Amino acid sequence: MTSESIRSQAIALYDRFTHEGMERRVFMTRMVALAGSAAAAEALIGAIAASPAAAAIVPAGDKRLTTRTQRLVGGYQAYVAEPRSRSLKATVVVIHENRGLNEHTRDVARRVALAGYRAVAVDFLSLAGGTPANEDAARDAIGKLDLGKTVSDAVAMLDELAKSSRGGKVGAVGFCWGGAFVNRLAAAAGDKLDAGVVYYGPAPDPAEVTKVQAPLMIHHAQRDARVAQTLWPWVDALRAAGKPLRYFVYDGADHAFNNDTSAERYNQAAAELAWKRTLRHFRQHLAG
């Protein structure tokens, strides 16, 4: 078995553990068998999982930005980053992965802010006490959310944020669980969402596309078969309904390819191209 084959199988196993509820004991047993030893399995898992110690692309103290914690409608907490300017800005809601609001998501919010927007990274686990430090606990808490209520609460946030946004415009970008959330938000929000960007997020029932009004951009990893099962029918339905959509597939990329804190998943070429396209999408739909 080649090292690339081991890597691909390990990533698939990790996705089943983190997204499909595979028991940790079963996951570890299979990972040890794949890697050849417990030590090799732990090293491989460490390279796939996100590292909380990874350096931020935009440091938390970047002098070009101001950051703060803000309470939003419904009692949610959010990390807010924006350029040092008193003028009103269009807003981009940054929606975290299934590990909750962590340092990586805050870093992404700062990247959005450097592009000229007010970035609002909501902690959707706020009502459950906030994102826990332990990633397994965070994923468990995400799985217990009332998704319908959470999406409805997010629509109310769009109303709130539009009042203080340039032109009243609000967009959203989400990753993994957050990407799935953007798909659902687009269906629930109607014209309250001005632009959405989905990074490798599973999709809802294709029948929901009739409610979508926001122009969507979807980034999909070519190796991400799990997400493709629901995403492709969603994309086909959006196209059939004539909804504004730009859909990109990144050859050779794995799920979570944008997450630079994961050594094995991060694909710099795909991440940089997707980010350029994302900012172009927001400039087109939020600048006016």
Order of alpha helices (4+ residues) and beta strands (2+ residues): alpha-alpha-alpha-beta-beta-beta-alpha-beta-alpha-alpha-beta-alpha-beta-beta-alpha-beta-alpha
